[in-house]
Amino acid sequence: MGPGGFLWLLLFFSGPGAARGPDAGSAPGPGPTPGSGDDGPGPEVREPPEAATAQARPPLAARPPEEEAPPPPRPSPALDVSSLCVCDLLAEECDVNCCCDPDCTSTDFSLFLTCSVPIVSDDSHFCFQKIAVYEMNFTTYPPERVFRLDEKVNPSIFCLYTLNYREALSFIPPELPNENNFDDFLKKFGNSVNTKDSDIFHPPTLNAPAPNKYKYKSPVQTSDSFLKLPCPLLTSQCIDNNPVGFLINESFQCNRKVILEQCNKDKTLSIDHYIQPKIFVEPNSDEMIPITVRNIFLKNLNKTVTRHAQRNVLLQPTFCNISDLEVCNNVVLKVKYGITYTEAGKITKAEISLLLGAVTSSMLPLQQQFQIYFSQENAKSFPLSGNPGYVAGLPILAGFMQNNRHGQFTIFYSTAEQNCLLAEQLRTPILFGYNMMTGCQLKLTESSNCQQVAKELKRLLMGQHFPEFVSSFGNSPTQNMQAWVPVHEHFLARNRQESCEIPVALEITVKWTKYGSLLNPQAKIVSVEANMISYSFSENELELKRTIQISTVVSFVDVSAPAKASYKAKPTIDAKLPSNFFFPFV
């Protein structure tokens, strides 16, 4: 290293003060460098610019004292709290009990009961926050709204006194494309459009399902496109392009605008529209299955529902006049699909049940119901009603001794017309803990066959298959007979001397108890009794065309024994002292 480089390092480590010599006011001149003699001048050394600047500065002692800067002003709020209103949900309309709504007048405020948002505050991170207080003054007449602005101090030591970037405390609104910046958006995000699918690497997955199997939520494919279930979108009007997702049970109700004179031209009112497409058993396969008609029910203007015997004969909507009343018959009112599938995701059967009815101008807009449910083929699982004890409001599990114990305890469901002939196929489950009562009416005439009427009413009250056992718990296993309670049937008759004996009532009594810990007791059914009450009618009563009342009553009785609190026995001291413990006194 030469003498010049050594001087550079010395000035760098010593700072500006080292550039001055003994005399602080004089500039150092060139002098001899170490290692050089006295008879010749050394090499010329130029001072760096930092040293020249340091010479021009006055010494530290000569600098005047700096004045203390005044504290900065308090930060202005990032938002004007007096203009904020989180309860203002209706545009150009006064919201009820929203005291900060600018659309409300003094007359509106006089009708308010309270202020739904009494306080609107600034961001809670600031040390000083502006708050807007809203309240109602009911001492005046009419009542008026009171508004004031206050300042709140944040006691936290980590509050924000100033904020140089106010947008950091809120979400930045995204920039949306418009006619002015669309080209910039296209240049910025247009590269993803040009990307080919072949350029994207798709990593292989192990044990991936085959692509020709239906997956959860995948659309069910049909011969025309997909199986669709109409549903309401933004309004109550039906939208017909809603695809059905595999394994998704859905139910919708929507309205249609119908012109009665042209009802036969509206395909959404015809059966063919819902059974025409064929369903692919697997996606993109060659095998298809048709949608078979399971049931067709007909509903007339008197709201009487009957079963259509000829399922293969598809009725079409027809416009006609009945007693000077314009009517469109055979209109689809309700559609219910049933899809059966295998464990491997293959559809094996598709059924449909329909309700057709007569529609008049007073029933417009037409209300339609659509439902679809999926059921697995040979499935052995069934829904539980508790774990382990019954849950209030869930159905009681019931069944038979031999093979089927996956059913429910049901009673007939009474219609608005109170006609017993229409309630035969309508059943509703008995819900645990809910006392229930249902009924209907039947008119007897001279031509009534007493035995046939008694048979029909018994089937109405008890159903086609009256259960033999009831599950004691909500999750009793089917193979454990000890966990099932038998149903005790009793037949009671009144006025037996008459010849015509007809069942008129069924009384079901369910006795249950609380089982287990006092902190979490479980409901357990201990006994079930079903009493069939019959009444005998004379020929005179039949001639009078008497109308009889048929009813079913379900009652739940709590037979729990009062709980007794038990305590542990007091501890006893079983200690043995040594034989010489009291020596020498004893």
C-alpha positions as CSV (number, residue, x, y, z in Angstrom):
1,M,0.0,0.0,0.0
2,G,1.4,3.4,-0.9
3,P,1.5,6.4,1.3
4,G,-1.5,7.9,-0.4
5,G,-3.7,4.9,0.3
6,F,-2.6,4.9,4.0
7,L,-3.8,8.5,4.3
8,W,-7.2,7.6,2.8
9,L,-7.8,4.9,5.4
10,L,-6.7,7.2,8.2
11,L,-9.2,9.8,7.1
12,F,-12.0,7.2,6.8
13,F,-11.7,5.8,10.3
14,S,-10.9,9.1,12.1
15,G,-13.9,11.0,10.7
16,P,-14.0,14.6,9.7
17,G,-12.2,15.8,12.8
18,A,-9.1,13.9,11.9
19,A,-8.7,16.0,8.7
20,R,-7.8,19.1,10.8
21,G,-4.4,19.7,12.2
22,P,-3.3,21.2,15.5
23,D,-4.9,24.5,14.4
24,A,-8.6,23.8,13.9
25,G,-8.9,26.8,11.7
26,S,-6.0,26.1,9.3
27,A,-6.0,23.5,6.5
28,P,-3.3,20.9,6.6
29,G,-0.7,21.2,3.8
30,P,1.3,18.6,2.2
31,G,4.0,17.2,4.4
32,P,6.4,14.3,4.7
33,T,5.0,10.9,4.6
34,P,6.1,8.1,6.9
35,G,9.1,6.4,5.5
36,S,10.4,9.4,3.6
37,G,13.4,11.5,4.3
38,D,13.6,15.2,5.3
39,D,15.7,16.4,2.3
40,G,12.9,15.8,-0.4
41,P,9.3,16.5,-0.6
42,G,6.9,13.5,-0.5
43,P,4.2,12.7,-2.9
44,E,1.4,15.2,-3.1
45,V,-1.8,14.0,-1.3
46,R,-5.2,15.4,-2.3
47,E,-7.9,15.6,0.3
48,P,-11.1,13.8,-0.3
49,P,-14.4,15.8,-0.6
50,E,-15.5,14.6,2.8
51,A,-12.5,16.2,4.4
52,A,-13.2,19.5,2.6
53,T,-16.7,19.5,3.9
54,A,-15.6,18.8,7.4
55,Q,-13.3,21.8,7.3
56,A,-16.1,24.1,6.4
57,R,-18.3,23.1,9.4
58,P,-18.1,25.0,12.6
59,P,-17.1,23.1,15.8
60,L,-19.8,21.4,17.8
61,A,-19.5,23.9,20.6
62,A,-20.2,26.7,18.3
63,R,-23.5,25.4,17.0
64,P,-26.6,27.1,18.2
65,P,-29.0,24.9,20.3
66,E,-31.9,23.5,18.3
67,E,-35.4,24.6,19.4
68,E,-37.8,21.8,20.5
69,A,-40.4,21.0,17.8
70,P,-44.0,21.5,18.8
71,P,-46.1,18.2,19.1
72,P,-47.9,17.3,15.9
73,P,-51.7,17.9,15.8
74,R,-54.1,15.1,16.5
75,P,-54.9,13.0,13.4
76,S,-58.1,13.7,11.7
77,P,-60.4,10.7,11.6
78,A,-60.1,8.5,8.6
79,L,-63.8,8.5,8.2
80,D,-66.5,11.0,9.1
81,V,-68.6,9.1,11.7
82,S,-71.5,11.4,11.3
83,S,-71.9,10.2,7.7
84,L,-71.7,6.5,8.6
85,C,-74.8,4.4,8.9
86,V,-74.6,0.7,9.0
87,C,-78.3,0.1,9.3
88,D,-79.2,2.1,6.2
89,L,-80.2,-0.8,4.0
90,L,-83.0,0.7,1.8
91,A,-82.1,3.2,-0.9
92,E,-84.0,6.4,-0.7
93,E,-86.3,5.0,1.9
94,C,-86.3,5.3,5.7
95,D,-85.3,2.1,7.6
96,V,-87.2,1.4,10.7
97,N,-85.4,2.3,14.0
98,C,-82.3,3.4,12.0
99,C,-81.6,6.8,13.7
100,C,-78.6,7.5,11.4
101,D,-80.6,7.1,8.2
102,P,-80.4,10.4,6.2
103,D,-83.6,9.5,4.4
104,C,-85.6,9.6,7.7
105,T,-87.5,12.8,8.6
106,S,-88.6,14.1,12.0
107,T,-92.0,12.5,11.4
108,D,-90.3,9.1,10.9
109,F,-88.2,9.5,14.0
110,S,-91.3,10.2,16.1
111,L,-92.5,6.7,15.3
112,F,-89.3,4.9,16.3
113,L,-89.2,2.8,19.5
114,T,-85.4,2.7,19.8
115,C,-82.2,3.2,17.9
116,S,-81.0,-0.1,16.4
117,V,-77.4,1.3,16.1
118,P,-77.0,3.7,19.1
119,I,-73.2,4.4,18.6
120,V,-71.1,4.7,15.5
121,S,-67.4,5.0,16.2
122,D,-64.2,5.5,14.3
123,D,-61.5,2.9,14.0
124,S,-60.6,1.4,17.4
125,H,-56.9,1.4,16.6
126,F,-56.7,5.2,17.1
127,C,-55.8,6.8,20.4
128,F,-58.5,9.5,20.0
129,Q,-61.7,8.3,18.3
130,K,-64.8,10.3,17.2
131,I,-68.1,8.6,18.1
132,A,-71.6,9.5,17.0
133,V,-74.3,8.9,19.6
134,Y,-77.9,8.4,18.6
135,E,-80.8,8.1,21.1
136,M,-84.5,8.8,21.3
137,N,-86.0,11.4,23.6
138,F,-89.4,10.2,24.7
139,T,-90.0,13.1,27.1
140,T,-91.0,15.4,24.3
141,Y,-94.1,15.1,22.1
142,P,-93.7,14.0,19.5
143,P,-90.6,12.0,20.4
144,E,-87.5,13.2,18.7
145,R,-84.0,11.9,17.8
146,V,-81.0,13.2,19.7
147,F,-77.6,13.3,18.0
148,R,-74.2,14.3,19.3
149,L,-70.5,13.9,18.5
150,D,-68.2,12.8,21.3
151,E,-64.5,11.9,21.6
152,K,-63.4,8.7,23.0
153,V,-59.9,8.0,24.4
154,N,-58.3,4.6,23.8
155,P,-56.6,3.5,27.0
156,S,-54.3,1.0,25.2
157,I,-50.6,2.0,25.0
158,F,-50.4,0.4,21.6
159,C,-52.9,2.8,20.0
160,L,-52.2,4.7,16.8
161,Y,-51.6,8.4,17.3
162,T,-50.9,9.3,13.7
163,L,-51.4,7.3,10.5
164,N,-49.7,8.2,7.3
165,Y,-51.6,5.6,5.2
166,R,-55.2,5.6,6.1
167,E,-56.1,3.0,3.5
168,A,-54.2,0.4,5.5
169,L,-57.0,0.0,8.0
170,S,-59.6,-0.9,5.3
171,F,-60.0,-3.1,2.3
172,I,-58.8,-1.5,-0.9
173,P,-61.6,-1.6,-3.5
174,P,-60.5,-3.6,-6.5
175,E,-60.1,-2.0,-9.8
176,L,-62.8,-3.1,-12.2
177,P,-62.5,-3.1,-16.0
178,N,-64.3,-0.5,-18.0
179,E,-64.1,0.9,-21.5
180,N,-61.1,3.1,-20.6
181,N,-58.8,0.5,-18.9
182,F,-59.9,-2.7,-20.6
183,D,-56.8,-2.9,-22.9
184,D,-54.6,-2.6,-19.8
185,F,-56.5,-5.4,-18.1
186,L,-56.1,-7.5,-21.2
187,K,-52.4,-7.0,-21.4
188,K,-52.0,-7.7,-17.7
189,F,-54.2,-10.8,-17.3
190,G,-54.6,-11.9,-20.9
191,N,-51.8,-14.5,-20.7
192,S,-53.9,-17.0,-18.9
193,V,-56.4,-17.1,-21.8
194,N,-53.7,-18.2,-24.2
195,T,-52.5,-21.0,-22.0
196,K,-53.2,-24.4,-23.6
197,D,-54.4,-27.3,-21.5
198,S,-51.6,-29.3,-22.9
199,D,-49.1,-26.9,-21.4
200,I,-50.5,-27.4,-17.9
201,F,-49.0,-30.3,-15.9
202,H,-51.6,-32.5,-14.2
203,P,-49.9,-34.7,-11.6
204,P,-51.2,-38.2,-11.5
205,T,-53.1,-39.3,-8.3
206,L,-52.9,-42.7,-6.8
207,N,-56.0,-44.7,-6.3
208,A,-58.0,-42.1,-8.2
209,P,-61.6,-43.1,-9.0
210,A,-62.5,-44.1,-12.6
211,P,-63.6,-41.1,-14.7
212,N,-66.7,-43.0,-15.8
213,K,-68.3,-43.0,-12.3
214,Y,-70.7,-40.5,-10.9
215,K,-69.1,-38.4,-8.1
216,Y,-70.8,-36.3,-5.4
217,K,-72.4,-33.2,-6.9
218,S,-71.6,-34.2,-10.5
219,P,-74.5,-33.5,-12.9
220,V,-76.7,-36.5,-13.8
221,Q,-76.4,-36.9,-17.5
222,T,-79.4,-37.6,-19.8
223,S,-79.9,-38.2,-23.5
224,D,-80.5,-34.5,-24.1
225,S,-78.1,-32.9,-21.7
226,F,-78.6,-33.1,-17.9
227,L,-81.4,-34.0,-15.6
228,K,-82.9,-30.7,-14.5
229,L,-85.1,-29.8,-11.5
230,P,-86.9,-26.4,-11.8
231,C,-86.3,-24.0,-9.0
232,P,-86.7,-20.3,-8.1
233,L,-83.7,-18.1,-8.6
234,L,-84.0,-14.4,-7.8
235,T,-87.8,-14.3,-7.8
236,S,-90.5,-17.0,-7.2
237,Q,-90.6,-17.7,-10.9
238,C,-89.5,-21.2,-12.0
239,I,-86.1,-21.6,-13.7
240,D,-85.9,-24.8,-15.8
241,N,-82.1,-25.0,-16.3
242,N,-81.1,-26.2,-12.8
243,P,-79.0,-29.4,-13.1
244,V,-79.5,-32.2,-10.6
245,G,-76.3,-33.0,-8.6
246,F,-75.6,-36.6,-7.8
247,L,-76.5,-37.6,-4.2
248,I,-78.0,-34.2,-3.5
249,N,-81.6,-34.4,-2.2
250,E,-83.5,-31.2,-3.1
251,S,-87.0,-29.8,-2.9
252,F,-88.2,-26.6,-4.5
253,Q,-91.5,-24.7,-4.9
254,C,-91.9,-22.0,-7.6
255,N,-94.6,-20.2,-9.7
256,R,-95.3,-20.2,-13.4
257,K,-97.1,-17.8,-15.6
258,V,-99.8,-19.8,-17.5
259,I,-102.2,-18.8,-20.2
260,L,-105.2,-21.2,-19.7
261,E,-106.2,-21.1,-23.4
262,Q,-102.7,-22.2,-24.4
263,C,-102.0,-24.6,-21.6
264,N,-101.8,-27.6,-23.9
265,K,-98.8,-25.9,-25.7
266,D,-96.8,-25.3,-22.5
267,K,-94.4,-28.2,-22.2
268,T,-93.6,-27.5,-18.6
269,L,-97.2,-28.5,-17.7
270,S,-97.1,-31.8,-19.5
271,I,-95.9,-35.2,-18.1
272,D,-93.8,-35.8,-21.2
273,H,-91.5,-33.0,-20.4
274,Y,-90.4,-34.7,-17.1
275,I,-90.2,-38.4,-18.3
276,Q,-88.9,-38.0,-21.8
277,P,-85.1,-37.9,-21.2
278,K,-83.2,-41.1,-20.5
279,I,-80.6,-41.2,-17.8
280,F,-77.0,-42.5,-18.3
281,V,-76.2,-45.2,-15.8
282,E,-72.6,-43.9,-15.8
283,P,-71.2,-40.6,-17.2
284,N,-70.3,-40.8,-20.9
285,S,-71.5,-44.4,-21.3
286,D,-73.6,-46.1,-23.9
287,E,-76.1,-47.6,-21.4
288,M,-79.2,-45.6,-20.5
289,I,-82.3,-46.3,-18.5
290,P,-85.8,-44.7,-18.9
291,I,-87.7,-42.8,-16.2
292,T,-90.6,-45.0,-15.2
293,V,-93.8,-43.7,-13.8
294,R,-94.5,-45.0,-10.3
295,N,-97.7,-43.2,-9.3
296,I,-100.0,-40.6,-10.9
297,F,-102.5,-38.8,-8.6
298,L,-105.4,-36.7,-9.9
299,K,-106.7,-33.7,-8.0
300,N,-110.0,-32.1,-9.1
301,L,-111.5,-28.7,-8.3
302,N,-113.0,-30.0,-5.1
303,K,-109.5,-30.9,-3.9
304,T,-110.3,-34.5,-4.0
305,V,-107.2,-36.7,-4.8
306,T,-107.6,-40.1,-6.5
307,R,-105.0,-42.5,-7.9
308,H,-104.9,-42.9,-11.6
309,A,-105.2,-46.6,-12.3
310,Q,-103.6,-46.7,-15.8
311,R,-100.1,-45.5,-15.2
312,N,-99.1,-46.2,-18.9
313,V,-101.7,-43.8,-20.2
314,L,-100.1,-40.4,-20.0
315,L,-102.7,-37.6,-19.6
316,Q,-102.1,-34.4,-21.5
317,P,-103.2,-30.9,-20.5
318,T,-106.5,-30.0,-22.0
319,F,-108.5,-26.7,-22.0
320,C,-112.3,-27.0,-21.5
321,N,-115.3,-25.2,-20.0
322,I,-117.0,-26.7,-16.9
323,S,-120.1,-24.9,-15.8
324,D,-119.1,-21.7,-17.5
325,L,-115.7,-21.9,-15.9
326,E,-112.5,-22.0,-17.9
327,V,-110.4,-25.0,-16.7
328,C,-107.2,-26.6,-17.8
329,N,-107.1,-30.3,-16.7
330,N,-104.2,-32.7,-16.2
331,V,-101.7,-29.9,-15.3
332,V,-98.6,-31.0,-13.5
333,L,-98.7,-29.7,-10.0
334,K,-96.0,-31.8,-8.2
335,V,-93.1,-33.9,-9.5
336,K,-91.1,-36.3,-7.3
337,Y,-88.0,-38.1,-8.7
338,G,-86.5,-41.2,-7.0
339,I,-83.0,-42.2,-8.1
340,T,-81.5,-45.6,-7.0
341,Y,-77.8,-46.1,-7.2
342,T,-75.1,-48.7,-6.3
343,E,-72.2,-48.3,-4.0
344,A,-69.9,-47.9,-7.0
345,G,-71.8,-44.8,-8.2
346,K,-73.9,-46.4,-10.9
347,I,-77.6,-45.4,-11.4
348,T,-79.8,-48.5,-11.7
349,K,-83.3,-47.1,-11.5
350,A,-85.2,-43.8,-12.0
351,E,-88.8,-43.4,-11.0
352,I,-91.2,-40.5,-10.9
353,S,-94.4,-39.7,-9.1
354,L,-96.7,-36.9,-10.3
355,L,-99.7,-35.0,-9.1
356,L,-102.0,-33.7,-11.8
357,G,-104.8,-31.2,-11.2
358,A,-107.3,-28.8,-12.6
359,V,-106.4,-25.2,-12.8
360,T,-108.6,-22.1,-13.1
361,S,-107.9,-18.5,-13.5
362,S,-108.2,-17.9,-9.7
363,M,-105.3,-20.3,-9.1
364,L,-102.8,-18.3,-11.3
365,P,-99.9,-17.9,-11.1
366,L,-99.6,-21.6,-11.0
367,Q,-97.6,-23.0,-8.0
368,Q,-95.5,-26.2,-8.7
369,Q,-93.5,-28.4,-6.4
370,F,-90.4,-30.4,-7.5
371,Q,-88.4,-32.9,-5.4
372,I,-85.7,-35.4,-5.9
373,Y,-84.1,-37.9,-3.6
374,F,-81.3,-40.5,-3.9
375,S,-81.4,-43.9,-2.2
376,Q,-78.6,-46.5,-2.3
377,E,-79.5,-50.0,-3.5
378,N,-79.6,-52.7,-0.7
379,A,-78.6,-50.1,1.9
380,K,-78.8,-51.5,5.5
381,S,-78.4,-48.2,7.3
382,F,-81.4,-46.2,8.7
383,P,-81.7,-42.9,10.4
384,L,-81.5,-42.7,14.2
385,S,-83.7,-40.7,16.5
386,G,-81.1,-40.2,19.3
387,N,-77.8,-41.4,20.7
388,P,-78.6,-43.1,22.9
389,G,-81.8,-41.6,24.3
390,Y,-84.7,-40.2,22.1
391,V,-84.5,-36.6,21.1
392,A,-87.8,-34.6,21.3
393,G,-89.2,-34.1,17.8
394,L,-87.7,-37.1,16.1
395,P,-89.7,-40.1,14.9
396,I,-90.2,-43.2,17.0
397,L,-88.4,-46.2,15.5
398,A,-90.6,-49.3,15.1
399,G,-90.8,-52.6,13.2
400,F,-91.4,-56.3,13.3
401,M,-89.8,-59.2,14.9
402,Q,-88.8,-61.2,11.9
403,N,-87.0,-59.1,9.4
404,N,-87.9,-55.4,9.2
405,R,-87.2,-53.1,12.1
406,H,-86.2,-50.1,10.1
407,G,-89.6,-48.4,10.0
408,Q,-91.4,-45.7,11.9
409,F,-94.5,-45.6,14.0
410,T,-97.0,-43.6,12.0
411,I,-100.6,-42.4,12.2
412,F,-103.0,-41.2,9.4
413,Y,-102.7,-37.6,8.4
414,S,-106.0,-35.6,8.2
415,T,-106.6,-33.3,5.2
416,A,-108.3,-30.0,5.1
417,E,-111.4,-31.6,3.7
418,Q,-111.6,-34.0,6.7
419,N,-112.5,-36.8,4.4
420,C,-111.4,-40.3,5.6
421,L,-111.4,-41.8,2.2
422,L,-108.6,-39.4,1.1
423,A,-106.4,-39.9,4.2
424,E,-105.7,-43.6,3.7
425,Q,-102.4,-43.1,1.9
426,L,-101.3,-40.1,4.0
427,R,-99.3,-41.1,7.0
428,T,-97.2,-39.0,9.4
429,P,-94.7,-40.3,11.9
430,I,-95.2,-40.1,15.7
431,L,-92.7,-37.6,17.0
432,F,-91.2,-38.4,20.4
433,G,-92.5,-36.1,23.2
434,Y,-95.2,-34.6,21.1
435,N,-98.8,-35.3,22.0
436,M,-100.7,-35.6,18.7
437,M,-104.3,-35.8,17.6
438,T,-105.7,-36.3,14.1
439,G,-109.2,-37.0,12.8
440,C,-111.5,-37.2,9.8
441,Q,-115.2,-37.7,9.1
442,L,-117.1,-40.6,7.4
443,K,-120.7,-40.5,6.4
444,L,-122.7,-43.8,6.8
445,T,-125.6,-44.6,4.6
446,E,-128.1,-47.5,4.2
447,S,-126.0,-49.0,1.4
448,S,-122.8,-49.0,3.5
449,N,-121.4,-52.4,3.9
450,C,-120.6,-52.6,7.6
451,Q,-117.9,-55.2,7.3
452,Q,-116.2,-53.4,4.4
453,V,-116.3,-50.1,6.2
454,A,-114.9,-51.6,9.4
455,K,-112.1,-53.1,7.4
456,E,-111.2,-49.9,5.7
457,L,-111.3,-47.8,8.9
458,K,-109.1,-50.3,10.7
459,R,-106.5,-50.1,7.9
460,L,-106.8,-46.3,8.1
461,L,-106.2,-46.2,11.9
462,M,-103.5,-48.9,12.1
463,G,-102.0,-48.6,8.6
464,Q,-101.2,-51.5,6.3
465,H,-98.4,-52.8,8.6
466,F,-98.9,-52.0,12.3
467,P,-95.6,-52.4,14.1
468,E,-95.0,-55.1,16.7
469,F,-92.0,-53.6,18.5
470,V,-90.8,-50.1,19.3
471,S,-87.1,-49.2,19.9
472,S,-86.5,-48.3,23.6
473,F,-83.7,-46.0,22.7
474,G,-83.1,-43.8,19.7
475,N,-80.2,-46.0,18.5
476,S,-81.2,-49.5,19.6
477,P,-79.5,-52.1,17.4
478,T,-81.8,-54.2,15.3
479,Q,-80.2,-57.5,16.3
480,N,-80.7,-56.9,20.1
481,M,-84.2,-57.9,20.9
482,Q,-83.7,-56.8,24.6
483,A,-83.6,-53.2,23.4
484,W,-87.0,-53.3,21.7
485,V,-90.4,-52.9,23.5
486,P,-93.4,-54.8,22.3
487,V,-96.6,-52.9,21.4
488,H,-99.6,-54.1,23.4
489,E,-102.8,-54.0,21.5
490,H,-106.2,-53.9,23.1
491,F,-109.6,-53.8,21.4
492,L,-112.5,-52.1,23.3
493,A,-116.1,-52.2,22.1
494,R,-119.1,-50.1,23.2
495,N,-122.8,-51.1,22.7
496,R,-122.0,-54.6,21.6
497,Q,-125.7,-55.6,21.2
498,E,-125.9,-53.9,17.8
499,S,-124.9,-55.8,14.7
500,C,-122.7,-53.1,12.9
501,E,-119.4,-52.6,14.8
502,I,-117.0,-50.0,13.4
503,P,-113.7,-48.8,14.9
504,V,-113.8,-45.1,15.5
505,A,-110.7,-44.3,17.6
506,L,-107.1,-45.4,18.3
507,E,-105.5,-44.3,21.5
508,I,-101.7,-44.8,21.7
509,T,-100.0,-44.3,25.0
510,V,-96.2,-44.1,25.2
511,K,-94.6,-44.4,28.6
512,W,-91.0,-43.2,28.9
513,T,-88.5,-42.6,31.7
514,K,-85.3,-40.7,32.2
515,Y,-82.3,-43.0,32.2
516,G,-78.8,-42.4,33.3
517,S,-77.1,-39.5,35.1
518,L,-78.9,-36.6,36.5
519,L,-76.7,-34.2,34.6
520,N,-77.5,-35.7,31.2
521,P,-80.6,-38.0,31.4
522,Q,-81.5,-40.0,28.4
523,A,-85.1,-40.7,27.3
524,K,-86.0,-44.3,27.2
525,I,-89.4,-45.9,26.2
526,V,-90.6,-48.5,28.6
527,S,-94.0,-49.5,27.3
528,V,-96.4,-48.8,24.4
529,E,-100.1,-49.4,24.4
530,A,-102.5,-49.2,21.5
531,N,-106.3,-49.3,22.3
532,M,-108.7,-49.7,19.4
533,I,-112.1,-48.4,20.4
534,S,-115.1,-49.6,18.3
535,Y,-118.7,-48.5,18.4
536,S,-121.8,-50.5,17.3
537,F,-124.4,-48.8,15.1
538,S,-128.1,-49.8,14.7
539,E,-130.0,-49.9,11.5
540,N,-131.8,-46.7,12.5
541,E,-128.6,-44.8,12.7
542,L,-127.6,-46.0,9.3
543,E,-130.9,-44.9,7.8
544,L,-130.3,-41.4,9.2
545,K,-127.1,-41.1,7.2
546,R,-125.1,-40.3,10.3
547,T,-121.6,-38.8,10.0
548,I,-119.1,-40.3,12.5
549,Q,-115.8,-38.8,13.7
550,I,-112.7,-41.0,13.3
551,S,-109.7,-40.0,15.4
552,T,-106.2,-41.0,16.6
553,V,-104.7,-39.7,19.8
554,V,-101.1,-40.1,20.9
555,S,-100.0,-39.2,24.4
556,F,-96.6,-39.4,26.1
557,V,-96.5,-40.1,29.8
558,D,-93.3,-39.5,31.9
559,V,-93.1,-42.4,34.4
560,S,-89.6,-41.4,35.8
561,A,-89.2,-42.1,39.5
562,P,-88.1,-39.1,41.5
563,A,-84.3,-38.9,41.7
564,K,-82.8,-39.5,45.2
565,A,-79.5,-37.8,46.0
566,S,-77.1,-40.2,47.6
567,Y,-73.9,-39.4,49.5
568,K,-70.9,-41.4,50.3
569,A,-70.5,-42.8,53.9
570,K,-68.5,-40.8,56.3
571,P,-64.9,-41.9,56.5
572,T,-63.9,-43.8,59.7
573,I,-60.5,-43.8,61.3
574,D,-59.0,-47.2,61.5
575,A,-55.6,-46.6,63.2
576,K,-53.8,-48.9,65.6
577,L,-51.4,-47.4,68.1
578,P,-48.3,-49.3,69.3
579,S,-48.7,-51.2,72.6
580,N,-46.3,-49.0,74.5
581,F,-47.7,-45.7,73.3
582,F,-48.9,-44.6,76.8
583,F,-45.8,-46.0,78.7
584,P,-45.1,-45.4,81.6
585,F,-48.6,-44.1,82.4
586,V,-50.3,-47.4,81.6
